Amino acid sequence: MTTPGGKKVTMVAAVAENGVIGLAGKIPWHLPEDFAHFKETTSGHLLILGRTTHEGIGKPLPNRTTIVLTRDPAWHGEGVYVAPTLPDALRLADTMDGDVMIGGGAVVYEAALPYADVQIISEVHASPEGDTRYPEFDRGRWREVAREPREGFDIVRWERTFACGGDA
């Protein structure tokens, strides 16, 4: 778990009851309070995003250092760092200030799960149609340590219970 240099890795996501996190590149619900929670949680830290997720946002988010994952060596984005793989992004993060926050999308969440120490999941009280899902994780290897009910969702903090390989 953690980065090669020992930084904590936190996955931050909003996930519907059916596991959906997206539909056609968009979030299939509108919860301004959850957007505010994402901003508060990730501000002042390093934010790792997949290229598609970053392009969907359209610009680097303020008060965060953004590392964009892409396999396209010709891609570059203004105001962001670029890495070809998650391990490369984590090594880069070790040279910067702040904890590591993983902000999606699905491929990035899946790759980050074995490295994550914490998951902060906004459990959305809906089951919308979607084409993108949050990865399944073995809840026996994670412990729910906090739950904060909000209007339309709960913010749930999961912490890894012990080191594990493979299935996170």
C-alpha positions as CSV (number, residue, x, y, z in Angstrom):
1,M,0.0,0.0,0.0
2,T,1.0,3.6,-0.2
3,T,3.4,5.1,-2.8
4,P,6.9,3.7,-3.3
5,G,8.1,6.6,-1.1
6,G,5.5,6.0,1.6
7,K,2.8,8.6,0.9
8,K,-0.8,7.7,1.8
9,V,-3.0,6.9,-1.2
10,T,-6.7,7.8,-0.9
11,M,-9.4,6.9,-3.5
12,V,-12.2,9.5,-3.6
13,A,-15.4,8.6,-5.5
14,A,-19.1,8.9,-5.7
15,V,-20.7,5.5,-6.3
16,A,-24.4,4.7,-6.9
17,E,-26.0,1.7,-5.1
18,N,-25.6,-0.3,-8.3
19,G,-21.9,0.5,-8.6
20,V,-22.3,3.1,-11.4
21,I,-19.9,6.1,-11.4
22,G,-20.6,7.4,-14.9
23,L,-22.6,7.4,-18.1
24,A,-21.2,8.5,-21.4
25,G,-18.4,10.3,-19.7
26,K,-20.7,12.2,-17.3
27,I,-21.8,11.8,-13.7
28,P,-25.4,10.5,-13.9
29,W,-26.6,12.6,-10.9
30,H,-26.3,16.2,-9.7
31,L,-25.3,16.5,-6.0
32,P,-23.7,19.9,-5.4
33,E,-22.9,18.9,-1.8
34,D,-20.9,15.9,-3.1
35,F,-18.9,18.2,-5.5
36,A,-18.1,20.4,-2.5
37,H,-17.0,17.4,-0.5
38,F,-14.7,16.3,-3.3
39,K,-13.2,19.8,-3.5
40,E,-12.7,19.9,0.3
41,T,-11.2,16.4,0.4
42,T,-8.8,16.8,-2.4
43,S,-7.7,20.5,-2.1
44,G,-4.1,21.0,-1.2
45,H,-3.2,17.5,-2.3
46,L,-2.0,15.6,-5.4
47,L,-4.9,14.5,-7.6
48,I,-4.4,11.6,-10.1
49,L,-6.9,11.3,-12.9
50,G,-7.2,9.4,-16.1
51,R,-7.0,11.4,-19.3
52,T,-10.7,10.9,-20.1
53,T,-11.7,12.1,-16.6
54,H,-9.4,15.1,-16.8
55,E,-10.7,16.0,-20.2
56,G,-14.3,15.7,-19.0
57,I,-13.5,18.2,-16.2
58,G,-11.9,20.4,-18.9
59,K,-9.2,22.0,-16.8
60,P,-6.9,21.5,-13.8
61,L,-8.9,21.9,-10.6
62,P,-7.7,24.7,-8.4
63,N,-5.5,24.2,-5.4
64,R,-4.5,20.7,-6.5
65,T,-1.5,19.4,-8.3
66,T,-2.9,17.1,-11.0
67,I,-1.2,14.1,-12.6
68,V,-3.0,12.8,-15.6
69,L,-2.5,9.2,-16.7
70,T,-2.4,8.5,-20.4
71,R,-0.6,5.9,-22.6
72,D,-0.4,8.5,-25.4
73,P,3.2,9.9,-25.2
74,A,2.2,12.8,-27.4
75,W,-0.6,14.0,-25.1
76,H,0.0,17.0,-22.9
77,G,-2.3,19.1,-20.9
78,E,-1.8,22.7,-19.7
79,G,-1.1,23.0,-16.0
80,V,-0.9,19.2,-15.3
81,Y,1.8,16.6,-15.0
82,V,1.6,13.5,-17.2
83,A,2.5,9.9,-16.4
84,P,2.1,6.8,-18.6
85,T,1.2,4.4,-15.7
86,L,-0.1,4.5,-12.2
87,P,3.3,3.4,-10.7
88,D,5.0,6.2,-12.7
89,A,2.4,8.7,-11.3
90,L,3.0,7.4,-7.8
91,R,6.8,7.8,-8.1
92,L,6.3,11.3,-9.5
93,A,3.9,12.1,-6.5
94,D,6.7,11.1,-4.1
95,T,8.7,14.1,-5.4
96,M,5.8,16.5,-4.6
97,D,4.0,17.9,-1.5
98,G,0.7,16.5,-0.4
99,D,-1.1,13.2,0.0
100,V,-2.2,11.3,-3.1
101,M,-5.9,11.4,-4.1
102,I,-7.2,9.1,-6.8
103,G,-10.1,10.8,-8.6
104,G,-11.0,8.3,-11.3
105,G,-12.1,7.1,-13.7
106,A,-12.8,3.4,-13.5
107,V,-9.6,2.2,-15.0
108,V,-7.6,4.4,-12.7
109,Y,-9.6,3.3,-9.6
110,E,-9.0,-0.4,-10.6
111,A,-5.3,0.2,-11.0
112,A,-5.1,2.2,-7.7
113,L,-7.0,-0.2,-5.5
114,P,-3.9,-2.4,-4.6
115,Y,-2.0,0.8,-3.5
116,A,-4.9,2.5,-1.6
117,D,-4.8,2.9,2.1
118,V,-8.2,4.7,2.3
119,Q,-11.3,4.9,0.2
120,I,-13.7,7.8,0.7
121,I,-16.8,6.9,-1.1
122,S,-19.9,9.0,-1.4
123,E,-22.6,6.3,-1.5
124,V,-25.3,7.8,-3.7
125,H,-28.8,6.7,-2.9
126,A,-29.8,6.0,-6.5
127,S,-29.3,3.3,-9.1
128,P,-29.0,5.2,-12.4
129,E,-28.2,3.7,-15.8
130,G,-24.5,3.8,-16.4
131,D,-21.6,2.4,-18.5
132,T,-18.8,3.0,-16.0
133,R,-18.6,1.3,-12.6
134,Y,-16.4,1.5,-9.5
135,P,-14.3,-1.6,-9.0
136,E,-15.5,-4.3,-6.7
137,F,-13.3,-4.7,-3.6
138,D,-13.1,-7.3,-0.9
139,R,-14.9,-5.6,2.1
140,G,-13.3,-8.2,4.4
141,R,-10.0,-6.4,3.7
142,W,-11.4,-3.0,4.5
143,R,-13.0,-1.6,7.6
144,E,-15.7,1.1,7.5
145,V,-14.4,3.7,10.0
146,A,-16.9,6.6,9.5
147,R,-20.2,7.3,7.9
148,E,-21.7,10.7,7.5
149,P,-25.3,10.9,6.1
150,R,-26.0,13.7,3.7
151,E,-29.0,14.6,1.5
152,G,-29.1,11.9,-1.2
153,F,-25.8,10.2,-0.2
154,D,-23.6,9.1,2.7
155,I,-19.9,9.8,2.9
156,V,-18.2,6.6,4.0
157,R,-14.5,6.2,4.9
158,W,-12.9,2.8,4.5
159,E,-9.4,1.9,5.7
160,R,-7.4,-1.1,4.7
161,T,-7.3,-3.6,7.5
162,F,-4.0,-5.3,6.5
163,A,-1.6,-5.5,3.6
164,C,-2.7,-7.7,0.8
165,G,-1.6,-8.6,-2.7
166,G,-3.7,-9.0,-5.8
167,D,-7.4,-8.7,-4.9
168,A,-7.7,-5.5,-2.9
